[in-house]
Amino acid sequence: MEIAFSDINWIAIVVAVVAGQVLLTLWFTLLFGEPWAKAYGAEDRAAHTKAVPGSVYGVGLACMVLLVIGTELLHQAAGITNLGGGLIFGLIAALAYGIATVLPGYCFLLKADAGRLAAGSQATAILVVSVILSAFG
C-alpha cells in the first residue's frame, strides 16, 4: 500500500470540496429542505435555518475537507486511477461508511426521518467526491 501526501492533486481536492458543499447545500435546501426541517421539529425550512448556529457550517466544511482528503488517500492506497474505479469505490464507501455510520445514530436519537435524509446526503456526497477525484486520475 502506497500513500504519498506529495501525490495529492490539490486542484482535485478543491473541486471535490466545492462540489460536495454545493451538493449538500442543494440537498438540505432545494431538494429536502422542508422534510429535513420537519424531521427536526421546526415549523419550516426558514425556521430551522435560523435556529442553526453559523459555526455548524464551518464544522460541515471542515468535515468535507477531511472526507475529500481521506478519500483521495484511500484512492491512492487502492490504486484507483479511473472513473470506473472511483464509481465502484464510491458506491462501496457510500454504503459501508456513509449510510452505516450515519443512520444508527439518528435512529438512537429517535429521528429516523432525519437519519434517512442525512444518510442519503452523506452517501451521495461520498459517491460524488470519489467520482470527481477519480476523474483527475
Phi and psi in degrees as GROMACS dihedral restraints (atoms count N, CA, C in turn):
[ dihedral_restraints ]
;  ai    aj    ak    al  type     phi  dphi    fc
    3     4     5     6     1  -121.6    20    10
    4     5     6     7     1   120.1    20    10
    6     7     8     9     1  -128.5    20    10
    7     8     9    10     1   129.7    20    10
    9    10    11    12     1  -136.3    20    10
   10    11    12    13     1   115.2    20    10
   12    13    14    15     1   -60.8    20    10
   13    14    15    16     1   -27.9    20    10
   15    16    17    18     1   -69.3    20    10
   16    17    18    19     1   -17.7    20    10
   18    19    20    21     1   -90.6    20    10
   19    20    21    22     1     1.1    20    10
   21    22    23    24     1   -69.0    20    10
   22    23    24    25     1   131.0    20    10
   24    25    26    27     1   -89.2    20    10
   25    26    27    28     1   102.1    20    10
   27    28    29    30     1   -69.7    20    10
   28    29    30    31     1   -24.9    20    10
   30    31    32    33     1   -66.7    20    10
   31    32    33    34     1   -43.5    20    10
   33    34    35    36     1   -61.3    20    10
   34    35    36    37     1   -39.5    20    10
   36    37    38    39     1   -61.4    20    10
   37    38    39    40     1   -48.3    20    10
   39    40    41    42     1   -63.1    20    10
   40    41    42    43     1   -44.8    20    10
   42    43    44    45     1   -60.3    20    10
   43    44    45    46     1   -44.7    20    10
   45    46    47    48     1   -67.3    20    10
   46    47    48    49     1   -39.1    20    10
   48    49    50    51     1   -63.0    20    10
   49    50    51    52     1   -47.5    20    10
   51    52    53    54     1   -62.7    20    10
   52    53    54    55     1   -45.8    20    10
   54    55    56    57     1   -61.9    20    10
   55    56    57    58     1   -41.8    20    10
   57    58    59    60     1   -63.5    20    10
   58    59    60    61     1   -42.6    20    10
   60    61    62    63     1   -66.2    20    10
   61    62    63    64     1   -41.5    20    10
   63    64    65    66     1   -62.7    20    10
   64    65    66    67     1   -45.3    20    10
   66    67    68    69     1   -57.4    20    10
   67    68    69    70     1   -49.4    20    10
   69    70    71    72     1   -66.8    20    10
   70    71    72    73     1   -35.4    20    10
   72    73    74    75     1   -63.1    20    10
   73    74    75    76     1   -46.4    20    10
   75    76    77    78     1   -64.3    20    10
   76    77    78    79     1   -39.9    20    10
   78    79    80    81     1   -58.4    20    10
   79    80    81    82     1   -47.7    20    10
   81    82    83    84     1   -92.3    20    10
   82    83    84    85     1     4.8    20    10
   84    85    86    87     1  -120.2    20    10
   85    86    87    88     1   -75.2    20    10
   87    88    89    90     1   -71.0    20    10
   88    89    90    91     1   -45.8    20    10
   90    91    92    93     1   -76.4    20    10
   91    92    93    94     1   -50.8    20    10
   93    94    95    96     1  -133.0    20    10
   94    95    96    97     1    26.2    20    10
   96    97    98    99     1   -59.6    20    10
   97    98    99   100     1   -47.2    20    10
   99   100   101   102     1   -68.2    20    10
  100   101   102   103     1   -49.8    20    10
  102   103   104   105     1   -60.7    20    10
  103   104   105   106     1   -36.3    20    10
  105   106   107   108     1   -62.4    20    10
  106   107   108   109     1   -47.5    20    10
  108   109   110   111     1   -62.5    20    10
  109   110   111   112     1   -45.0    20    10
  111   112   113   114     1   -66.3    20    10
  112   113   114   115     1   -33.2    20    10
  114   115   116   117     1   -64.0    20    10
  115   116   117   118     1   -23.5    20    10
  117   118   119   120     1   -97.4    20    10
  118   119   120   121     1     2.9    20    10
  120   121   122   123     1    85.8    20    10
  121   122   123   124     1     9.8    20    10
  123   124   125   126     1   -81.0    20    10
  124   125   126   127     1   155.3    20    10
  126   127   128   129     1   -64.0    20    10
  127   128   129   130     1   -43.0    20    10
  129   130   131   132     1  -159.8    20    10
  130   131   132   133     1  -179.7    20    10
  132   133   134   135     1   -60.7    20    10
  133   134   135   136     1   -42.4    20    10
  135   136   137   138     1   -61.4    20    10
  136   137   138   139     1   -43.2    20    10
  138   139   140   141     1   -64.5    20    10
  139   140   141   142     1   -40.8    20    10
  141   142   143   144     1   -65.4    20    10
  142   143   144   145     1   -45.5    20    10
  144   145   146   147     1   -59.5    20    10
  145   146   147   148     1   -40.9    20    10
  147   148   149   150     1   -65.4    20    10
  148   149   150   151     1   -32.1    20    10
  150   151   152   153     1   -79.2    20    10
  151   152   153   154     1   -16.2    20    10
  153   154   155   156     1   -83.0    20    10
  154   155   156   157     1   124.2    20    10
  156   157   158   159     1   -64.8    20    10
  157   158   159   160     1   146.5    20    10
  159   160   161   162     1   -57.5    20    10
  160   161   162   163     1   -30.0    20    10
  162   163   164   165     1   -62.3    20    10
  163   164   165   166     1   -24.8    20    10
  165   166   167   168     1   -61.2    20    10
  166   167   168   169     1   -35.3    20    10
  168   169   170   171     1   -68.7    20    10
  169   170   171   172     1   -35.2    20    10
  171   172   173   174     1   -66.6    20    10
  172   173   174   175     1   -41.1    20    10
  174   175   176   177     1   -62.2    20    10
  175   176   177   178     1   -43.2    20    10
  177   178   179   180     1   -60.5    20    10
  178   179   180   181     1   -42.9    20    10
  180   181   182   183     1   -64.3    20    10
  181   182   183   184     1   -44.7    20    10
  183   184   185   186     1   -60.8    20    10
  184   185   186   187     1   -41.1    20    10
  186   187   188   189     1   -66.7    20    10
  187   188   189   190     1   -36.8    20    10
  189   190   191   192     1   -64.2    20    10
  190   191   192   193     1   -41.7    20    10
  192   193   194   195     1   -60.6    20    10
  193   194   195   196     1   -44.7    20    10
  195   196   197   198     1   -62.2    20    10
  196   197   198   199     1   -43.0    20    10
  198   199   200   201     1   -60.1    20    10
  199   200   201   202     1   -45.6    20    10
  201   202   203   204     1   -68.4    20    10
  202   203   204   205     1   -47.1    20    10
  204   205   206   207     1   -65.1    20    10
  205   206   207   208     1   -41.9    20    10
  207   208   209   210     1   -61.0    20    10
  208   209   210   211     1   -42.4    20    10
  210   211   212   213     1   -64.7    20    10
  211   212   213   214     1   -40.5    20    10
  213   214   215   216     1   -60.4    20    10
  214   215   216   217     1   -43.8    20    10
  216   217   218   219     1   -66.9    20    10
  217   218   219   220     1   -37.4    20    10
  219   220   221   222     1   -67.4    20    10
  220   221   222   223     1   -36.3    20    10
  222   223   224   225     1   -60.0    20    10
  223   224   225   226     1   -44.8    20    10
  225   226   227   228     1   -59.4    20    10
  226   227   228   229     1   -48.7    20    10
  228   229   230   231     1   -62.2    20    10
  229   230   231   232     1   -34.6    20    10
  231   232   233   234     1   -88.9    20    10
  232   233   234   235     1    -5.4    20    10
  234   235   236   237     1    71.4    20    10
  235   236   237   238     1    31.5    20    10
  237   238   239   240     1   -81.1    20    10
  238   239   240   241     1   121.5    20    10
  240   241   242   243     1  -133.7    20    10
  241   242   243   244     1     6.5    20    10
  243   244   245   246     1  -140.8    20    10
  244   245   246   247     1   167.9    20    10
  246   247   248   249     1   -62.0    20    10
  247   248   249   250     1   -39.1    20    10
  249   250   251   252     1   -60.1    20    10
  250   251   252   253     1   -45.5    20    10
  252   253   254   255     1   -64.2    20    10
  253   254   255   256     1   -39.6    20    10
  255   256   257   258     1   -65.5    20    10
  256   257   258   259     1   -37.1    20    10
  258   259   260   261     1   -68.0    20    10
  259   260   261   262     1   -46.5    20    10
  261   262   263   264     1   -63.3    20    10
  262   263   264   265     1   -47.3    20    10
  264   265   266   267     1   -59.0    20    10
  265   266   267   268     1   -45.5    20    10
  267   268   269   270     1   -60.8    20    10
  268   269   270   271     1   -41.0    20    10
  270   271   272   273     1   -64.3    20    10
  271   272   273   274     1   -44.9    20    10
  273   274   275   276     1   -65.1    20    10
  274   275   276   277     1   -46.8    20    10
  276   277   278   279     1   -65.7    20    10
  277   278   279   280     1   -37.1    20    10
  279   280   281   282     1   -60.6    20    10
  280   281   282   283     1   -43.5    20    10
  282   283   284   285     1   -74.2    20    10
  283   284   285   286     1   -48.0    20    10
  285   286   287   288     1   -73.6    20    10
  286   287   288   289     1   -31.7    20    10
  288   289   290   291     1  -113.6    20    10
  289   290   291   292     1   -47.9    20    10
  291   292   293   294     1   -63.2    20    10
  292   293   294   295     1   -55.6    20    10
  294   295   296   297     1   -79.1    20    10
  295   296   297   298     1   -45.2    20    10
  297   298   299   300     1   -65.7    20    10
  298   299   300   301     1   -24.2    20    10
  300   301   302   303     1   -99.8    20    10
  301   302   303   304     1   -22.1    20    10
  303   304   305   306     1   -89.3    20    10
  304   305   306   307     1   -49.2    20    10
  306   307   308   309     1   -59.4    20    10
  307   308   309   310     1   -44.4    20    10
  309   310   311   312     1   -59.5    20    10
  310   311   312   313     1   -40.1    20    10
  312   313   314   315     1   -60.8    20    10
  313   314   315   316     1   -43.9    20    10
  315   316   317   318     1   -66.0    20    10
  316   317   318   319     1   -38.3    20    10
  318   319   320   321     1   -63.9    20    10
  319   320   321   322     1   -40.3    20    10
  321   322   323   324     1   -65.7    20    10
  322   323   324   325     1   -29.3    20    10
  324   325   326   327     1   -82.2    20    10
  325   326   327   328     1     2.0    20    10
  327   328   329   330     1    61.6    20    10
  328   329   330   331     1    37.5    20    10
  330   331   332   333     1  -127.8    20    10
  331   332   333   334     1    57.0    20    10
  333   334   335   336     1   -62.0    20    10
  334   335   336   337     1   -36.5    20    10
  336   337   338   339     1   -62.1    20    10
  337   338   339   340     1   -45.4    20    10
  339   340   341   342     1   -64.9    20    10
  340   341   342   343     1   -37.0    20    10
  342   343   344   345     1   -62.0    20    10
  343   344   345   346     1   -41.9    20    10
  345   346   347   348     1   -63.2    20    10
  346   347   348   349     1   -42.0    20    10
  348   349   350   351     1   -66.8    20    10
  349   350   351   352     1   -42.2    20    10
  351   352   353   354     1   -67.2    20    10
  352   353   354   355     1   -44.4    20    10
  354   355   356   357     1   -63.3    20    10
  355   356   357   358     1   -40.2    20    10
  357   358   359   360     1   -63.6    20    10
  358   359   360   361     1   -40.6    20    10
  360   361   362   363     1   -66.1    20    10
  361   362   363   364     1   -42.6    20    10
  363   364   365   366     1   -68.3    20    10
  364   365   366   367     1   -41.6    20    10
  366   367   368   369     1   -62.2    20    10
  367   368   369   370     1   -43.4    20    10
  369   370   371   372     1   -65.3    20    10
  370   371   372   373     1   -42.2    20    10
  372   373   374   375     1   -62.5    20    10
  373   374   375   376     1   -43.5    20    10
  375   376   377   378     1   -61.4    20    10
  376   377   378   379     1   -44.9    20    10
  378   379   380   381     1   -62.1    20    10
  379   380   381   382     1   -47.8    20    10
  381   382   383   384     1   -62.4    20    10
  382   383   384   385     1   -45.1    20    10
  384   385   386   387     1   -60.4    20    10
  385   386   387   388     1   -44.7    20    10
  387   388   389   390     1   -61.5    20    10
  388   389   390   391     1   -43.9    20    10
  390   391   392   393     1   -66.3    20    10
  391   392   393   394     1   -43.3    20    10
  393   394   395   396     1   -61.7    20    10
  394   395   396   397     1   -47.5    20    10
  396   397   398   399     1   -62.5    20    10
  397   398   399   400     1   -38.4    20    10
  399   400   401   402     1   -70.2    20    10
  400   401   402   403     1   -26.0    20    10
  402   403   404   405     1   -66.2    20    10
  403   404   405   406     1   -25.0    20    10
  405   406   407   408     1   -87.2    20    10
  406   407   408   409     1    -3.6    20    10
